[in-house]
Amino acid sequence: MHTHISREMKMERKTLETILLISLLFAIECHSLPLSTSGRWVVDEEASGERVKLACVNWISHLQPMVVEGLHKRPVGEIAGGIITMGFNCVRLTWATYMFTRPFYGNRTVAESLGGLGLSEAKEGVAKNNPELLNLSLVDAYEAVVDELGQHGVMVVLDNHVSYPKWCCAEDDGNGFFGDKYFRTKEWLQGLTIVANRFKDKSQVVAMSMRNELRGPNQTEHVWYKQIRKGATTIHSINPNLLVIVSGLEFDTDLSFLNQKPLKLKIPNKLVFEAHWYSFSAIPKGEAWVKQPLNQICGNRTEWFESRAAFVTTGSNPTPFFLSEFGVDLRGVNARDNRFLSCFLAFVAQRDLDWALWTLQGSYYYKDGVVGPEETYGVLDYNWDKPRNPQFLKRMRILQHTLQVPNSNASKYHLIFHPRSGRCVSVKGEEGQQHQIHGTNCKKGSRWSHDGNGGAIRLMGSGLCLKAVGEGVPATLSTDCSSPQSRWKLISASKLHIAAVGEKGEPLCLDGKTSNSSSIFTRKCICSLHGDGLDFNCRKNPQRQWFKFVPSNLP
C-alpha cells in the first residue's frame, strides 16, 4: 500500500534527517581510526585511547543474489544516513567466501545476478534507486556500499558469514565447520586474504569477523584452535590495523573452553571475541521463555550467557566482547521474544557490551527459494521506508550510549534502568519543591549510589534517599536513609526486583506500570510470597517491576 506524502512533508523530513545526520556524524568523527583494544575495551588507537563503543546493526549480502539487501528499495546513501539517524555507528556487513574466491560468482554484475534468479522487480528497483550499481560486478557493488557507509561516518565490520551463498544456519548445511562440504579451509583463508587486501586502505573498515556461527557434527575444539590461529594471523599480517573478531562453537554460543585453554595469538591489542544471544539460543524454539516462570528463566539464561561467553571481559586477562547478533520479532507478537527482551536489555546495559542488532533489512530479494519475503526481525519495515517499531528503538537507546570508559577519574554511580520502557529513574523538582520520581530518557537519568544489598539508594549530590511509602503510592525521596522504608534489596531469581518495606511493614517493589504518566510507584512485589521474589510457581509477568542498576563512570 502506498501513501501519498506531500512535497512539503518530504522536505521537512529531509531537513530533519540532515540535522540528525550532521549531529551524529560529529559525535562519531570525534573518534580517530583505527581501533585497538585496552583490557576489555575497544579504544581509538591514535588519539587518547578513548573508548569507542560498537553499536552496530547487521546488514547482509551473503544470500544467493550476493547483493547487499535493500538496494531495490532506496538509494544506498539514504539507507546509510538512516542507519546513523537510528543511532547506530557501525554495520556488520556479511559476505560469502565464494563471492571473492570464485570468479563465476563475484564477476557477475548486479543485473546478471538478480536477472539470473528471475528477480525482475528487484532489478528494476536497483535501476531506479541505485542505477550506478546495476552494472557493477558483485564485488565492486559490495565495495561501493562500504564506501558509502564510510562517507556517512559509519564504521564497518566485515563478517565472513558463509562460504556457499545461502541462508544461515543449519547443522548440516555444508557451511558450518572447517572441512564441511562448502567450507574448505584453504579457500576460506584465500577469501580472508582477498578481503583483507581489498579493504586495507579503507579506514572505515575497523574489523573483520573470521566466521559466523561455527557449528555442526564435525566441530572440535582442537580444529578450532588450529584454524582460528591461521585465520587471525592471515588477517593481521595483511592489515595490522584491523580488529580481529573470533567466534566460538555451537552456533557462536560457546567460548567456555577458553577457561581451560586460552587462545594465544600474536596480534597485540587487536583480539575481540564474539557470541550470539537470541531467545532460542540453546533452547528448542525458545519455549522455556513462555513455559517457565519469567524470573527463573531470566536468571538462568543470564547465568548461562555469562558462563558461556560474556565472561571473557572479566578476570585477570579481560578481552573485548562483541555481541554480534541478537534480535527479536519487531512486530511485537512473539511471546517468547517479548519475554526475553527485557531480560536481555538489562544484562547488556549493565555490562555495557559492544553489539550488533540482527538486523537492518525489512525484506529480502530472495531467500530460501522465496521471492521478496519479509524479515520480521528487521529494524526497517518491508519497504525500507521507516523503522518497523520505533518503541523498540527507544527501549534499546541505552545500549547505544557509552556508559563506562577506561581510566575515568569520575566517581562511579548507577543509573536505574527500566528495560520494559527503556527509561531510567529520574527526579523532577527543584530544591524546596515536592520531588517526583519518574522515568525519563537515560541520558537525563539521575545518578544514584546504592549502599549494597539491603542498603539505601542515595541521590548523588544530595542528602536524599529513595523511600517506599505504601501500596500504589509514588516512590519518594527522604532525608531518612536508615529506616526499613529506605533500605532496598534485590530480590527474585532474576535479580531485577528492587524491594523495600512500606510504612505498614508490607514488602513493596519499584513499579513502572502507569497508564498516563512516567511516574514510578511502589506496589506489592509480583511473584513474591514473602518479599523475596522466589515464588518459582508464579506464572505472572513481572516485567513492569524489573529495574537494573547500571554502573557508569562518565564525568
N, C-alpha and C positions, 0 to 999 in steps of 0.2 A: 504494500500500500504506500503510495507516495503522497506526501503532504505539501501543499503549496506554502512556500516561505517567501515573504516579500523581500525586495531588494534591500530595503532599509534594515530589516532584521538580519539579513546576511551580513551587511556592512557592520552592524553593531557587534555581531558575533565575531567577525573577523578582527575588529578593533580590540575586543576583549581578549581574544586568543593571542594577539600580538603583544599586548601589555603583559599578559601572564607569561608568555614565552620569553620576553626580554628579562623580566624579573627572575624567572627561574634559571635562565641561561647565566645570568650574573652570579647566582648562587653556585652553580656548577663550576663556572670558569675560575672561581677563586681557588680551586684546587689545581695543582700542576700535575702533569703526567710525565713519566709513567708512574705506576703504583708499585708499592713494595709492602712488606709485612713487618710488624713490630709486635712481638708477642702474639696475642690473639687478635690483633687489629690489622686491617688494611689501611695503609697510610700513603700520603703523597711522598714521593721519593726525593724530589729535587728542591722542595721548599723547606718547610719547617717540620716535616714529619707529622703533620696534622692528619687526623683520621679522615678517611673517605669511606662513607658507608655506601655499599652497593644496594640500591633499592631498584631492582630490575623487574622487567616483565619479559616473559618468553615470547618470541616471535619466530615462526617456524618456516623452514624451507627444505625439509627432509622428506616430504611425501613424494609420491610418484611424479608429479609435474616438476619438482625441484625448482619451483619459482616461489620466491618469498610471498606468503599469503597476503591477499587483500589488494594487490596492485590493480585488480579489475574494478575495485570499488571506489578508491580515492587516490589522488596523486601522492606519491611517496613522501613528498615534503610535508603535506598536510598530516599524514599519519605520524611522521617523526615529530612534528610540532605538537600533535595531540598527546604523544607519549609524555613529553615534558609537561604539558598542561595538566595532565592527570597526576603529576607528582613523581613520576619515575625518572631516574637519572641514568639508567642503562638498560640495554637489551641483551638478553641471552639469545643469540641468533643461531639457530640449528642448521646443520649441513650434513649431507650424506657423503661418505667416503667416495663412492663411485663417481659423483659429480666432478671430483677433482682428479681421480686416478684413471678414469676410463673415458677417452675422448668421445666415444659413442654417446655417452651421457652428457658430459659437460659442454661439448661443442655445439650441441643443438641450440637453436635460438629459442627464445621465449615463445615466439609464434609457433615454431615447429613442435615444441613440447606440448603446448596446450592444444594445438590442432591435431596432433597425433593421438590425443586421448578423446577427441571429439568434443572438446570444450569450446565450442564456437562462441558462446555467450561470454565466457571468461576472456577469450582472445579479443573480442570486440571491446570489452571493458578496459583491458590494458591499453588497447589502441586509443581509446578515448581519454583515459586518465593518466597514462604514462607512456605516450607514444614513443618517446626516446628510448624506452627499454625493450620495445616489442621485438626488434630485430637484433638485439644483443644476444650473445651466447649466454647460456645459463650461468656460467661462471662470471662473466662480465656483468650481468644483471645483478647477481648477488653482491659483487663488489660495489656496484653503483648504489645499492641500498646502504651498505656500510658507509660509503662516502656521504650520503645524505644524512645519516644519523650523526656522523661526525660534524657536519655543517650546523646541526642543531644542538651541538654540545652534548650529545648522548654517548656515553661510554658503551663499548661493545664487548661482550664475552662470546667468543666463537665456540660453539658446542658441537662436537662430533657426536651426533645423535644415533646414527645407524651407518651401516655400510651400504647395503642394498636399499634404495629409497622406498620406504613404506611406512605405515603407521607403526608406532612402537607403544606397547611392548608385550610380547608373549614369551612364555618359557621356551617354546620350540620354534621361534620364527626365523632361526638361522642367523640372527644379528646379535645374539645375546652374549657370547663369550669367545675369547680367543680360540681360534680353531674351528668355530662353528661354520656352517655351510657358506655363509657370505662373509664372515668375519675372519679374514685371513690376516695374520699378524703382520707379514711383510707389507701387504697392501695398506693396512692401517697406518703403519709407520710412514709409508710413502705419502699417504694423504696428509698426515700431520706435518711432514716436511714441506709439502707443496703449499699448504695453507699458511704455515708459519712464515715461509719465504714471501708469499704473495702479499701478506698484510703487515710485514715488519716495519714498513715506513709510515704506517697509519697510526698516529698516536692515540686515536680514539679506541683502537683495539687494545684493551688493557689486560686481557686474559684469554687463555684457551683452556677449555674443558676437554679432557682427553677422550672421555667416552661416557655416554649416558647409560644408566641402569644396566650394569653388568649383571648377568643372571643365567639361569638355566641349569640343566643337569651336568654340564661339563665344568662349572665354575669350581675352582680350588684356590685356596689361599696361596699355595706355592707358586702357581702360574701367575696369580695376581701380582705378587711382589716382583716377579721377574719381568713381566711385560710393562707394568706401570713404571718401573725404573727406566726401561728403554724409552717409553713414550715421553716421560718427563725430561730425560736427558736430550732427546731429539729436539723437542721444542726449545729448551733453554739454550742449546748450542747454536741455534739459528737466531733466536731473538731473546737475549737475556733480560730484556725489559719486561717481558710478559709474566703475569702471574700464571702459575700452572695449577689447574684445579683438578683434584683427584677424587674420583668416586669410589665407593666401596662395592660390596657384593649384595646379593638378594634384592635386586631392583633398586639399588642405591639406598638401602635402609640399614646397612650393617658395616660399621667400621670398628666393631668391638674387638676384633682380633689385633688391632694396633696396641691394645693394652699389654699384650704379651710380647709383641714383636713390632717395635716402631719402624716406620718407613724411613730409611736413611737415604737421603738424596743430597747430591752436591749442587743444590740450586739455592744458595743462601738468600733468605728473605723473600722468597717467591712462591712458597708452597701454601696452598689453600685446600682444605678438604671440603667435600660437598656431600649432601644427602637430600632425600626427598621425604615429604610427610603429607599424606592425604588421610582422609577418614578411613579409607580402605587399605592403607598400608599395613601389610602383615595381618590383616583381619579379613576373612572371607566376606566380600561385599560390604565390609564395614558395618555388619549387622549389630555388633556389640554396642555401637553408639545409640541404638534405639531399643535394644533389649535389656541392657544393664542400667542400673541407677547411674545418673549422669555424673554425680560427684565421684563415684567409684571408677567409672571408665576413664574420666578425665585424669584422675590421679594416677591410674595405672599406665595410661598411654604416655603421659608426660614423663614418668619414670622410665618407661621403655625407650622413648626417643633420646632422653638424656644418656642412658647407659649404652645405647647402640651407636650414637652419632655425635650429639652435641657436646659430649664430654671432652672432645679434642680441644676445646677452648679453655680448659681448666688444667690444673696440675702444675708440675714443675717445668714443663716444656709446652706451654699452650701454643696452639696454631689457629689461624683464622678459619672460620667455618662459614660456608656459603650454603644456605638452604635453597638449593637451586630449582626446586619445584614444590609448590603447594597450590592448592586451589579448591574451589567449591562450585557447585551448581549455582550460578548467579541469578537464576530465576526465583530462588527462594522457596522452591517446592520440595527440596530433597531433605527429609527429616534427618537423615544421617549427617549430611554436611552442615545443616543448621545447628545441630548439637555439637559438632566438632569445632566449629569456627571460633566460638568464644574461648574455648579451652586453648586452642592454638594461638589466638591473638595474645592471650595473657602470658603464655610461655615465651613467645618470641619477643614481645615487648620487654619483658623482664630481663631477658638475656641480651637484648639489643643486637640481634644477629643480622648479618648480611643475607639477602634473599632475592629470589626471582619468582614472581607470581606466574602460575600457569592459568591463563595465557592471554595474549593480546587479541588474537583473531576471533571474530564473532562468527565466521563461516569459513569454509574451505572451497578451493576449486574442485577437489576430487579426493575422496577418502574412502578406502576400503570398497572400491567399486561403485560408490555413490557420488553423483554429481551435485555439488553445491550444498552439502549438509551443514547444518548449524552446529556451532560449538557453544554449548550452554555454560561452559566454564570461562568463556571469552569475556574479557573486560569490556570489549566493544560489542554493540548489537550486531544483528545479522548483516546489515548494510554498511557497517563500519562508520555510521554517522555520529554516534554519541555513546557514552557509557551505558552499558546494559543495566547497571544497578548503581546509581550514584550513592545510595546509602552505604553500600559495601565500601566504596572508596573512602567515605567519611569514617567508617569503623576502623579501617586499617591505616588511617593517616598517621597515627603514632608510630607505625613501623617505618614510615618514610622519614621520620625525624631522627637525627643523630642524638642519642641520649647519653652516651658515655664516650669519653675520649681518654686517650692515654696521657699520663703526666699532667693531669689537671691540678692546679693549685686551689681550686674552688672547693668549698665544703660539700660533702656528699649529702644529698637529700632524696626524697621519694616523691614521685607523682602517684596518685591513687587512681588507677585506670579502671573504667567500667567497660569491659570488652563488648557487651551487648549493644551499647550505644556508641562506642568509640570515644566517649568523653572522659575527661579527668575531673576529679573533685576540686572545686574552687570555692573561694569565699567572696561574697559580694558584701558591700557595705563599708563605709568609711569609719574611722575611729569615732567612738561615741554613738554610732548608729547600731541598729539591730543587724547582726550578721546573718546572711543567708548562705547555706551550704548548697551548692548546685553543681551540675555537670556542665563542662564547657570544653571548647577546643583545647587539646592537650598542650598546645603552645602557650596557652594562657592559664594552665593549671597551677594551682597553688603548690608551694613547696612544703613538704611535711617531713618530720622526723618521727620515728617510732622507737620507743624505748625497749623494744623486744617483745616477744610474745607475752601478752598479759600486761603490757605497759601502756603508757599514754601515747596518743597520736598528737604531736605538737605542731602547730602552725609556726613555721620557722620565721624568726624575726619578730616574734610576739611572745607574750606570756600566756597564750591561749591554747586550749586543747579541745579536741573533738569530744563531744559528750552525747550519750544516749539519754533521752528523757522518758519516752514511753512509746507504746504501740501506736503506729500510724502517725507519729509526730515527727516533724522535720528534725534532722540532726542539728546540733547547735554547737557553739563554741562557749567555753567556760574557763575561768581562771582556776577552777578546782580541777587539778590534774591528778589527784590521788584517790578520788572516790571510785567505787566499783563502776559507776556510770562512765568514767573516763579511762577505764583500763580495758584495752582491746586485745583480743587474741584471734589467731587464725584457726578456724575450725573446719571440719568436714574433710573427707578424703581428698578433695580437690585442692584444699588449702586456699580456697578463693572466697570463703565467707569470713568477714571481719565482724566479730561479735563482742558485745559488752552486755551489761545487765541494765534494765531500766530502773526507775525510781521505786517500782514495786517489786523489784527483785527478779523480774522475768527476763530470760535471755532474748536479746534483740540483735538483729543484723542490719548493717547498712543495706539499703534497698533503693534501687534506681527506678522502680516502677512508678510512672506517673503518666496521666493521660494528657495533661495540657501544660506541663512545665518541666523544667530540668532539675527540680529540687530533689535533694537526697533525703530520704526518710529513714527511720529505724522501724523495723517490723519483726514480727516473730520469725525466727530462722526457719527457712524451708528445709525439710528433711532433717530435722533435729529433734531427737527425743528428749535429750537432757541438756540442751545447749551446746552439745559437742559436734553436731552436724554429722553424726555417724550412724544414721538410720540407713542401713545397707539395703533395706527392702523398699525404700521410698522411690516411687516412680514419678514424682512431680518434677517439673522443670525448674531448677533453681537459678537459672542464668541471670535473672533480674537482680539477684543478690550477690553476684560474683564481682569482686573487686580485686585488683592486684597491686601490690606495692611495686612500683617500677623505679629502680635506682637511677639516679642521674648525677653527674658531676660537672655539668656545664656552668660556666660563670653566670 
